[in-house]
Amino acid sequence: MGQIRIGVLGAYRGTSMINYCEQSSRARVVAICDKNPEALQRQKDQLNDPSVAWYDNFDSFIEHPMDAVVLANYANEHAPFAIRCLEKGLHVFSEVLPCQTMQEAVNLVEAVERSGKVYAYGENYCYMAGPREMRRLYQAGEIGEFEYGEGEYIHNCAPIWPSITYGERDHWRNNMYATFYCTHSAGPIFHITGLRPVSVVGFEGTKNQRRLEGGSKAGQFGMEIITLNNGGIIKSIHGDLYKNSIWYTVYGSKGRMETAREDAKMGDSGRIYVNSDAYAGEYGPERLSTYLPVSDERSAAFSHGGSDYLCMDEFVKRIQGDETADTIDVYQALDMFLPGMFAYRSVLQGGVSVAVPNLRDKAQRDAFRNDTACTDPHVAGDQLLPVFSKGTPEIPESVYDHVKELWEKEKNGGDYVKAAMTQGSSKK
Ligand SMILES: NC(=O)c1ccc[n+]([C@@H]2O[C@H](COP(=O)([O-])OP(=O)(O)OC[C@H]3O[C@@H](n4cnc5c(N)ncnc54)[C@H](O)[C@@H]3O)[C@@H](O)[C@H]2O)c1
């Protein structure tokens, strides 16, 4: 198969995938869609490519001749657009998160199954050098069978909140509950091990003054304690603690692997430490090795440790028929996301353990076909959830007016826009 023709929905984060197409000989961008005229115009100026078609609405965009669509639109609206693309015979690369309700999860799985098209979940943190190497080593049996793991995605977004929510009261980032954005932390552990979740206990950070000042209604951070199908356990934590951290550790039956802590200044999640025995019970002298796994050098200029390049490249290779391409399918996408969704149900029920369904099993789907519970009033109907477990806070309009002012100032200064447009944004 020749070059893949790609359409991109969403002109902010979508920049990263557009940049991939500019760099790669495997794919080219043929159409870009954004309903925000400013974002579309900035992208047009930046790209300056007369062969690209520009759309301000999805209905016209989806009619453009192309092979695949990248969904870099709002994080809570991916599933309905993914389903429309699949039904049209297009391959789909979905940014995080895969869906926002169980009803959407079931519909998405069934649309992928009916279509026979490639659905790849863009959980780019799996493709950072450390987690990617941990997957290779785990699959090779280096640390034995998974027993325990931790994933952290801590991002103090207070300084960038104006440039990622624009002062919009109902922006998805202001309406997502604490455990919603869970796949940067839990996702790599699922991808490394190939295991799936069976139950979860959720926790919600309650000291959320910084969030309220930016207009976010949710708890400060989310945490999931997830039990897996082999009995192993993951601790996943993500959200707005004060200092940033991206970190993964995995314990197996004969060893441990982990990435570097950011404060160690040793290469962050680009570095890996491996401490394993030749066989369980050897208890020999410690055999610690550490290195910076080498990635494809074409990825070096891309954000998130080059992972933004690699996850797109694997998607394109899969479309071109490479069965070994390392993509995240719809089932694993939901393995990564459902623990966060059900963790919030756990929080709302006072911290009980909640079962996580396996939607590979058709028999488990029926219980959720009418489940629209979420924090988006346009989708939830009479199953609307509060954004914070103790009740959605009332935030005065003056907070959003202030954030809007900051965003306008930043835009006119140009710094944020420049960074976002060239690198595909370092945003959450
Ligand atoms: N994986 C990562 O590292 C990473 C980093 C940043 C953002 N993201 C994800 O990327 C996505 C986009 O985030 P963002 O930071 O660009 O901010 P955003 O969600 O505010 O921007 C989305 C863009 O899509 C456009 N859009 C939304 N619905 C549309 C529609 N129906 N038709 C046309 N255009 C539409 C909006 O106008 C906006 O320009 C989210 O899913 C987010 O989770 C992922």
The ligand as an ORCA input file, in Angstrom:
! r2SCAN-3c Opt
* xyz 0 1
  N      -1.483     12.547     24.157
  C      -1.048     13.731     24.560
  O       0.085     13.875     25.009
  C      -1.966     14.904     24.429
  C      -1.513     16.213     24.599
  C      -2.429     17.248     24.418
  C      -3.747     16.981     24.089
  N      -4.140     15.694     23.933
  C      -5.506     15.372     23.503
  O      -5.750     16.036     22.265
  C      -7.116     16.394     22.156
  C      -7.249     17.870     21.849
  O      -6.707     18.638     22.879
  P      -6.151     20.118     22.653
  O      -5.079     20.305     23.646
  O      -5.855     20.328     21.230
  O      -7.313     21.096     23.115
  P      -8.872     21.222     22.796
  O      -9.557     19.989     23.174
  O      -9.299     22.459     23.451
  O      -8.898     21.467     21.229
  C      -9.648     20.689     20.370
  C      -9.742     21.369     19.025
  O     -10.677     20.619     18.259
  C     -11.636     21.504     17.674
  N     -12.910     20.788     17.602
  C     -13.575     20.191     18.614
  N     -14.730     19.651     18.165
  C     -14.783     19.910     16.840
  C     -15.743     19.635     15.833
  N     -16.855     18.945     16.102
  N     -15.492     20.076     14.588
  C     -14.380     20.785     14.295
  N     -13.442     21.079     15.224
  C     -13.646     20.657     16.475
  C     -11.708     22.685     18.606
  O     -12.155     23.856     17.938
  C     -10.248     22.806     19.098
  O      -9.495     23.632     18.250
  C      -7.749     15.945     23.462
  O      -8.305     14.702     23.249
  C      -6.589     15.822     24.434
  O      -6.826     14.841     25.415
  C      -3.268     14.660     24.090
*
